[in-house]
Amino acid sequence: MDVIGYRKIADGGLDTVMVDMRLIMSSVLLCNATRIAVAHNHPSGTMRPSASDRSLTNKIIEAGKVLDIQLLDHIVMTTNSYYSFRDEGEF
């Protein structure tokens, strides 16, 4: 499995970021990708995903089902560690 590209989708404010699912999926489709991984940071250092993080993950999974695109992982990064939805068995 090779990485064929990456793209920054959004910049956040102090405590939130708006993510447009159409930007994520259009990037995937333009690359002819069949699997994706997404990641974002938590500058606060809180490693645990928020309710919004979980909601985004579920939206990506559902959109991927329609388009036959598999979400490999959603990773939340902090300065010192990370949280992997896949490693934690969240999907």
VOVEXTI-618074 format. One record per atom (N, C-alpha, C): z, x negated, y; residue in three letters. Coordinates in nm, 3 decimals. Atoms other than C-alpha are relative to their C-alpha. Layout:
<atoms>
<atom Z="Z" X="X" Y="Y" code="ALA"/>
...
</atoms>
This chain:
<atoms>
<atom Z="0.000" X="-0.085" Y="-0.116" code="MET"/>
<atom Z="0.000" X="0.000" Y="0.000" code="MET"/>
<atom Z="0.000" X="-0.091" Y="0.123" code="MET"/>
<atom Z="0.012" X="0.079" Y="-0.123" code="ASP"/>
<atom Z="-0.108" X="-0.147" Y="0.334" code="ASP"/>
<atom Z="0.029" X="0.085" Y="0.122" code="ASP"/>
<atom Z="-0.018" X="-0.067" Y="-0.128" code="VAL"/>
<atom Z="0.000" X="-0.055" Y="0.683" code="VAL"/>
<atom Z="-0.135" X="-0.006" Y="0.072" code="VAL"/>
<atom Z="0.130" X="-0.001" Y="-0.066" code="ILE"/>
<atom Z="-0.317" X="0.054" Y="0.861" code="ILE"/>
<atom Z="0.011" X="0.023" Y="0.151" code="ILE"/>
<atom Z="-0.017" X="-0.016" Y="-0.143" code="GLY"/>
<atom Z="-0.168" X="0.116" Y="1.202" code="GLY"/>
<atom Z="0.138" X="0.050" Y="0.035" code="GLY"/>
<atom Z="-0.124" X="-0.057" Y="-0.051" code="TYR"/>
<atom Z="0.122" X="0.219" Y="1.415" code="TYR"/>
<atom Z="-0.028" X="0.050" Y="0.140" code="TYR"/>
<atom Z="0.019" X="-0.057" Y="-0.133" code="ARG"/>
<atom Z="0.156" X="0.419" Y="1.732" code="ARG"/>
<atom Z="0.133" X="0.046" Y="0.057" code="ARG"/>
<atom Z="-0.116" X="-0.053" Y="-0.073" code="LYS"/>
<atom Z="0.425" X="0.487" Y="1.986" code="LYS"/>
<atom Z="-0.038" X="0.140" Y="0.045" code="LYS"/>
<atom Z="0.031" X="-0.141" Y="-0.028" code="ILE"/>
<atom Z="0.437" X="0.866" Y="2.021" code="ILE"/>
<atom Z="0.067" X="0.047" Y="0.129" code="ILE"/>
<atom Z="-0.072" X="-0.054" Y="-0.115" code="ALA"/>
<atom Z="0.699" X="0.924" Y="2.290" code="ALA"/>
<atom Z="0.106" X="-0.098" Y="0.050" code="ALA"/>
<atom Z="-0.114" X="0.070" Y="-0.060" code="ASP"/>
<atom Z="0.954" X="0.771" Y="2.526" code="ASP"/>
<atom Z="0.107" X="0.103" Y="0.027" code="ASP"/>
<atom Z="-0.110" X="-0.093" Y="-0.021" code="GLY"/>
<atom Z="1.294" X="0.928" Y="2.556" code="GLY"/>
<atom Z="0.069" X="-0.018" Y="0.133" code="GLY"/>
<atom Z="-0.088" X="0.008" Y="-0.116" code="GLY"/>
<atom Z="1.535" X="0.999" Y="2.835" code="GLY"/>
<atom Z="0.131" X="-0.062" Y="-0.043" code="GLY"/>
<atom Z="-0.131" X="0.056" Y="0.032" code="LEU"/>
<atom Z="1.902" X="0.916" Y="2.830" code="LEU"/>
<atom Z="0.055" X="0.049" Y="-0.133" code="LEU"/>
<atom Z="-0.057" X="-0.052" Y="0.124" code="ASP"/>
<atom Z="1.985" X="1.142" Y="2.538" code="ASP"/>
<atom Z="-0.094" X="0.089" Y="-0.081" code="ASP"/>
<atom Z="0.093" X="-0.084" Y="0.076" code="THR"/>
<atom Z="1.670" X="1.316" Y="2.416" code="THR"/>
<atom Z="-0.143" X="-0.049" Y="0.018" code="THR"/>
<atom Z="0.144" X="0.030" Y="-0.009" code="VAL"/>
<atom Z="1.299" X="1.280" Y="2.353" code="VAL"/>
<atom Z="-0.075" X="0.120" Y="-0.057" code="VAL"/>
<atom Z="0.085" X="-0.109" Y="0.049" code="MET"/>
<atom Z="1.030" X="1.542" Y="2.311" code="MET"/>
<atom Z="-0.111" X="-0.063" Y="-0.084" code="MET"/>
<atom Z="0.101" X="0.052" Y="0.090" code="VAL"/>
<atom Z="0.806" X="1.473" Y="2.013" code="VAL"/>
<atom Z="-0.100" X="0.112" Y="-0.029" code="VAL"/>
<atom Z="0.106" X="-0.097" Y="0.023" code="ASP"/>
<atom Z="0.474" X="1.655" Y="1.988" code="ASP"/>
<atom Z="-0.059" X="-0.024" Y="-0.138" code="ASP"/>
<atom Z="0.048" X="0.013" Y="0.138" code="MET"/>
<atom Z="0.387" X="1.713" Y="1.623" code="MET"/>
<atom Z="-0.151" X="-0.023" Y="-0.005" code="MET"/>
<atom Z="0.145" X="0.018" Y="-0.002" code="ARG"/>
<atom Z="0.018" X="1.729" Y="1.716" code="ARG"/>
<atom Z="-0.038" X="-0.145" Y="0.022" code="ARG"/>
<atom Z="0.029" X="0.142" Y="-0.020" code="LEU"/>
<atom Z="0.028" X="1.369" Y="1.838" code="LEU"/>
<atom Z="0.025" X="-0.081" Y="-0.127" code="LEU"/>
<atom Z="-0.028" X="0.070" Y="0.126" code="ILE"/>
<atom Z="0.187" X="1.252" Y="1.515" code="ILE"/>
<atom Z="-0.112" X="0.024" Y="-0.099" code="ILE"/>
<atom Z="0.099" X="-0.032" Y="0.104" code="MET"/>
<atom Z="-0.056" X="1.433" Y="1.289" code="MET"/>
<atom Z="-0.141" X="-0.040" Y="0.040" code="MET"/>
<atom Z="0.134" X="0.043" Y="-0.039" code="SER"/>
<atom Z="-0.365" X="1.356" Y="1.496" code="SER"/>
<atom Z="-0.016" X="-0.150" Y="-0.022" code="SER"/>
<atom Z="0.004" X="0.145" Y="0.025" code="SER"/>
<atom Z="-0.280" X="0.984" Y="1.474" code="SER"/>
<atom Z="-0.022" X="-0.028" Y="-0.148" code="SER"/>
<atom Z="0.012" X="0.017" Y="0.144" code="VAL"/>
<atom Z="-0.245" X="1.013" Y="1.098" code="VAL"/>
<atom Z="-0.142" X="0.033" Y="-0.045" code="VAL"/>
<atom Z="0.134" X="-0.043" Y="0.039" code="LEU"/>
<atom Z="-0.573" X="1.200" Y="1.062" code="LEU"/>
<atom Z="-0.107" X="-0.096" Y="0.049" code="LEU"/>
<atom Z="0.099" X="0.094" Y="-0.053" code="LEU"/>
<atom Z="-0.765" X="0.959" Y="1.286" code="LEU"/>
<atom Z="-0.004" X="-0.131" Y="-0.078" code="LEU"/>
<atom Z="-0.007" X="0.121" Y="0.082" code="CYS"/>
<atom Z="-0.651" X="0.672" Y="1.062" code="CYS"/>
<atom Z="-0.040" X="0.025" Y="-0.145" code="CYS"/>
<atom Z="0.028" X="-0.039" Y="0.139" code="ASN"/>
<atom Z="-0.747" X="0.862" Y="0.746" code="ASN"/>
<atom Z="0.115" X="-0.036" Y="-0.093" code="ASN"/>
<atom Z="-0.119" X="0.033" Y="0.080" code="ALA"/>
<atom Z="-0.392" X="0.801" Y="0.625" code="ALA"/>
<atom Z="0.041" X="0.119" Y="-0.086" code="ALA"/>
<atom Z="-0.051" X="-0.105" Y="0.089" code="THR"/>
<atom Z="-0.239" X="0.996" Y="0.339" code="THR"/>
<atom Z="0.152" X="-0.005" Y="-0.010" code="THR"/>
<atom Z="-0.146" X="0.016" Y="0.001" code="ARG"/>
<atom Z="0.119" X="0.868" Y="0.380" code="ARG"/>
<atom Z="0.043" X="-0.061" Y="0.133" code="ARG"/>
<atom Z="-0.052" X="0.054" Y="-0.126" code="ILE"/>
<atom Z="0.330" X="0.797" Y="0.687" code="ILE"/>
<atom Z="0.149" X="-0.026" Y="-0.010" code="ILE"/>
<atom Z="-0.143" X="0.021" Y="-0.022" code="ALA"/>
<atom Z="0.668" X="0.664" Y="0.786" code="ALA"/>
<atom Z="0.021" X="0.008" Y="0.151" code="ALA"/>
<atom Z="-0.032" X="-0.010" Y="-0.142" code="VAL"/>
<atom Z="0.831" X="0.740" Y="1.119" code="VAL"/>
<atom Z="0.135" X="-0.066" Y="0.023" code="VAL"/>
<atom Z="-0.126" X="0.066" Y="-0.036" code="ALA"/>
<atom Z="1.110" X="0.559" Y="1.299" code="ALA"/>
<atom Z="0.026" X="0.021" Y="0.147" code="ALA"/>
<atom Z="-0.041" X="-0.005" Y="-0.140" code="HIS"/>
<atom Z="1.304" X="0.585" Y="1.619" code="HIS"/>
<atom Z="0.136" X="-0.066" Y="0.013" code="HIS"/>
<atom Z="-0.127" X="0.067" Y="-0.019" code="ASN"/>
<atom Z="1.603" X="0.421" Y="1.775" code="ASN"/>
<atom Z="0.104" X="0.094" Y="0.059" code="ASN"/>
<atom Z="-0.114" X="-0.065" Y="-0.063" code="HIS"/>
<atom Z="1.946" X="0.543" Y="1.876" code="HIS"/>
<atom Z="0.070" X="-0.109" Y="0.082" code="HIS"/>
<atom Z="-0.063" X="0.104" Y="-0.083" code="PRO"/>
<atom Z="2.045" X="0.318" Y="2.170" code="PRO"/>
<atom Z="0.152" X="0.012" Y="0.007" code="PRO"/>
<atom Z="-0.146" X="-0.021" Y="-0.004" code="SER"/>
<atom Z="2.394" X="0.470" Y="2.155" code="SER"/>
<atom Z="0.071" X="-0.077" Y="-0.110" code="SER"/>
<atom Z="-0.060" X="0.069" Y="0.114" code="GLY"/>
<atom Z="2.450" X="0.285" Y="1.828" code="GLY"/>
<atom Z="0.043" X="0.094" Y="-0.110" code="GLY"/>
<atom Z="-0.035" X="-0.099" Y="0.103" code="THR"/>
<atom Z="2.518" X="0.609" Y="1.638" code="THR"/>
<atom Z="-0.109" X="0.000" Y="-0.106" code="THR"/>
<atom Z="0.098" X="0.013" Y="0.107" code="MET"/>
<atom Z="2.349" X="0.557" Y="1.306" code="MET"/>
<atom Z="-0.038" X="0.135" Y="-0.061" code="MET"/>
<atom Z="0.024" X="-0.130" Y="0.063" code="ARG"/>
<atom Z="2.378" X="0.915" Y="1.179" code="ARG"/>
<atom Z="-0.107" X="0.080" Y="0.074" code="ARG"/>
<atom Z="0.102" X="-0.082" Y="-0.065" code="PRO"/>
<atom Z="2.076" X="1.137" Y="1.245" code="PRO"/>
<atom Z="0.059" X="0.128" Y="0.059" code="PRO"/>
<atom Z="-0.044" X="-0.123" Y="-0.066" code="SER"/>
<atom Z="2.121" X="1.431" Y="1.479" code="SER"/>
<atom Z="-0.066" X="0.121" Y="-0.066" code="SER"/>
<atom Z="0.064" X="-0.123" Y="0.048" code="ALA"/>
<atom Z="2.031" X="1.793" Y="1.406" code="ALA"/>
<atom Z="-0.148" X="0.000" Y="0.040" code="ALA"/>
<atom Z="0.140" X="0.010" Y="-0.044" code="SER"/>
<atom Z="1.713" X="1.731" Y="1.608" code="SER"/>
<atom Z="-0.080" X="-0.096" Y="-0.087" code="SER"/>
<atom Z="0.067" X="0.095" Y="0.090" code="ASP"/>
<atom Z="1.629" X="1.431" Y="1.390" code="ASP"/>
<atom Z="-0.034" X="0.066" Y="-0.133" code="ASP"/>
<atom Z="0.023" X="-0.070" Y="0.127" code="ARG"/>
<atom Z="1.666" X="1.643" Y="1.078" code="ARG"/>
<atom Z="-0.109" X="0.107" Y="0.014" code="ARG"/>
<atom Z="0.101" X="-0.102" Y="-0.027" code="SER"/>
<atom Z="1.459" X="1.922" Y="1.232" code="SER"/>
<atom Z="-0.139" X="-0.063" Y="0.008" code="SER"/>
<atom Z="0.128" X="0.070" Y="-0.010" code="LEU"/>
<atom Z="1.181" X="1.678" Y="1.320" code="LEU"/>
<atom Z="-0.049" X="-0.044" Y="-0.138" code="LEU"/>
<atom Z="0.036" X="0.043" Y="0.135" code="THR"/>
<atom Z="1.185" X="1.537" Y="0.968" code="THR"/>
<atom Z="-0.057" X="0.117" Y="-0.080" code="THR"/>
<atom Z="0.048" X="-0.117" Y="0.074" code="ASN"/>
<atom Z="1.148" X="1.884" Y="0.820" code="ASN"/>
<atom Z="-0.135" X="0.049" Y="0.052" code="ASN"/>
<atom Z="0.129" X="-0.041" Y="-0.057" code="LYS"/>
<atom Z="0.863" X="1.969" Y="1.060" code="LYS"/>
<atom Z="-0.112" X="-0.092" Y="-0.047" code="LYS"/>
<atom Z="0.101" X="0.095" Y="0.047" code="ILE"/>
<atom Z="0.678" X="1.652" Y="0.962" code="ILE"/>
<atom Z="-0.033" X="0.026" Y="-0.146" code="ILE"/>
<atom Z="0.022" X="-0.028" Y="0.143" code="ILE"/>
<atom Z="0.725" X="1.731" Y="0.593" code="ILE"/>
<atom Z="-0.086" X="0.125" Y="-0.016" code="ILE"/>
<atom Z="0.074" X="-0.126" Y="0.012" code="GLU"/>
<atom Z="0.598" X="2.088" Y="0.638" code="GLU"/>
<atom Z="-0.145" X="-0.015" Y="0.049" code="GLU"/>
<atom Z="0.136" X="0.023" Y="-0.050" code="ALA"/>
<atom Z="0.297" X="1.983" Y="0.850" code="ALA"/>
<atom Z="-0.078" X="-0.085" Y="-0.098" code="ALA"/>
<atom Z="0.065" X="0.086" Y="0.099" code="GLY"/>
<atom Z="0.222" X="1.715" Y="0.593" code="GLY"/>
<atom Z="-0.044" X="0.076" Y="-0.123" code="GLY"/>
<atom Z="0.040" X="-0.081" Y="0.115" code="LYS"/>
<atom Z="0.214" X="1.972" Y="0.315" code="LYS"/>
<atom Z="-0.132" X="0.070" Y="0.025" code="LYS"/>
<atom Z="0.124" X="-0.069" Y="-0.035" code="VAL"/>
<atom Z="-0.059" X="2.163" Y="0.496" code="VAL"/>
<atom Z="-0.118" X="-0.096" Y="-0.001" code="VAL"/>
<atom Z="0.107" X="0.098" Y="-0.014" code="LEU"/>
<atom Z="-0.261" X="1.846" Y="0.555" code="LEU"/>
<atom Z="-0.008" X="-0.098" Y="-0.117" code="LEU"/>
<atom Z="-0.006" X="0.089" Y="0.116" code="ASP"/>
<atom Z="-0.179" X="1.675" Y="0.221" code="ASP"/>
<atom Z="0.034" X="-0.143" Y="0.043" code="ASP"/>
<atom Z="-0.049" X="0.129" Y="-0.050" code="ILE"/>
<atom Z="0.005" X="1.391" Y="0.400" code="ILE"/>
<atom Z="0.148" X="-0.011" Y="-0.036" code="ILE"/>
<atom Z="-0.138" X="0.020" Y="0.047" code="GLN"/>
<atom Z="0.326" X="1.252" Y="0.251" code="GLN"/>
<atom Z="0.082" X="-0.081" Y="0.101" code="GLN"/>
<atom Z="-0.095" X="0.076" Y="-0.080" code="LEU"/>
<atom Z="0.621" X="1.145" Y="0.463" code="LEU"/>
<atom Z="0.077" X="-0.094" Y="-0.092" code="LEU"/>
<atom Z="-0.069" X="0.098" Y="0.083" code="LEU"/>
<atom Z="0.749" X="0.823" Y="0.306" code="LEU"/>
<atom Z="0.145" X="-0.016" Y="0.041" code="LEU"/>
<atom Z="-0.137" X="0.016" Y="-0.048" code="ASP"/>
<atom Z="1.056" X="0.788" Y="0.526" code="ASP"/>
<atom Z="0.006" X="0.030" Y="0.149" code="ASP"/>
<atom Z="-0.032" X="-0.012" Y="-0.142" code="HIS"/>
<atom Z="1.213" X="0.865" Y="0.861" code="HIS"/>
<atom Z="0.123" X="-0.088" Y="0.019" code="HIS"/>
<atom Z="-0.105" X="0.100" Y="-0.017" code="ILE"/>
<atom Z="1.427" X="0.577" Y="0.981" code="ILE"/>
<atom Z="0.057" X="0.009" Y="0.141" code="ILE"/>
<atom Z="-0.072" X="0.004" Y="-0.127" code="VAL"/>
<atom Z="1.688" X="0.585" Y="1.257" code="VAL"/>
<atom Z="0.057" X="-0.141" Y="0.013" code="VAL"/>
<atom Z="-0.044" X="0.138" Y="-0.017" code="MET"/>
<atom Z="1.750" X="0.236" Y="1.393" code="MET"/>
<atom Z="0.103" X="-0.011" Y="0.112" code="MET"/>
<atom Z="-0.095" X="0.039" Y="-0.103" code="THR"/>
<atom Z="2.045" X="0.099" Y="1.587" code="THR"/>
<atom Z="-0.008" X="-0.151" Y="0.015" code="THR"/>
<atom Z="0.000" X="0.145" Y="-0.020" code="THR"/>
<atom Z="2.113" X="-0.251" Y="1.711" code="THR"/>
<atom Z="0.041" X="-0.074" Y="-0.126" code="THR"/>
<atom Z="-0.059" X="0.072" Y="0.113" code="ASN"/>
<atom Z="2.310" X="-0.339" Y="1.398" code="ASN"/>
<atom Z="-0.038" X="0.053" Y="-0.137" code="ASN"/>
<atom Z="0.025" X="-0.057" Y="0.131" code="SER"/>
<atom Z="2.185" X="-0.113" Y="1.122" code="SER"/>
<atom Z="-0.110" X="0.105" Y="0.008" code="SER"/>
<atom Z="0.099" X="-0.107" Y="0.003" code="TYR"/>
<atom Z="1.959" X="0.173" Y="1.020" code="TYR"/>
<atom Z="0.045" X="0.109" Y="-0.097" code="TYR"/>
<atom Z="-0.023" X="-0.112" Y="0.090" code="TYR"/>
<atom Z="1.965" X="0.509" Y="0.846" code="TYR"/>
<atom Z="-0.135" X="0.043" Y="-0.053" code="TYR"/>
<atom Z="0.123" X="-0.040" Y="0.065" code="SER"/>
<atom Z="1.691" X="0.595" Y="0.599" code="SER"/>
<atom Z="0.018" X="0.137" Y="-0.064" code="SER"/>
<atom Z="-0.006" X="-0.133" Y="0.061" code="PHE"/>
<atom Z="1.639" X="0.962" Y="0.519" code="PHE"/>
<atom Z="-0.032" X="-0.008" Y="-0.149" code="PHE"/>
<atom Z="0.038" X="0.014" Y="0.140" code="ARG"/>
<atom Z="1.473" X="0.856" Y="0.192" code="ARG"/>
<atom Z="0.114" X="-0.061" Y="-0.080" code="ARG"/>
<atom Z="-0.109" X="0.066" Y="0.072" code="ASP"/>
<atom Z="1.752" X="0.619" Y="0.088" code="ASP"/>
<atom Z="0.121" X="0.091" Y="-0.018" code="ASP"/>
<atom Z="-0.115" X="-0.090" Y="0.006" code="GLU"/>
<atom Z="2.011" X="0.888" Y="0.162" code="GLU"/>
<atom Z="-0.032" X="0.129" Y="-0.075" code="GLU"/>
<atom Z="0.036" X="-0.115" Y="0.083" code="GLY"/>
<atom Z="1.824" X="1.143" Y="-0.052" code="GLY"/>
<atom Z="-0.018" X="0.130" Y="0.078" code="GLY"/>
<atom Z="0.014" X="-0.120" Y="-0.081" code="GLU"/>
<atom Z="1.756" X="1.382" Y="0.235" code="GLU"/>
<atom Z="-0.133" X="0.070" Y="-0.019" code="GLU"/>
<atom Z="0.125" X="-0.067" Y="0.040" code="PHE"/>
<atom Z="1.406" X="1.457" Y="0.106" code="PHE"/>
<atom Z="-0.061" X="-0.070" Y="-0.116" code="PHE"/>
</atoms>
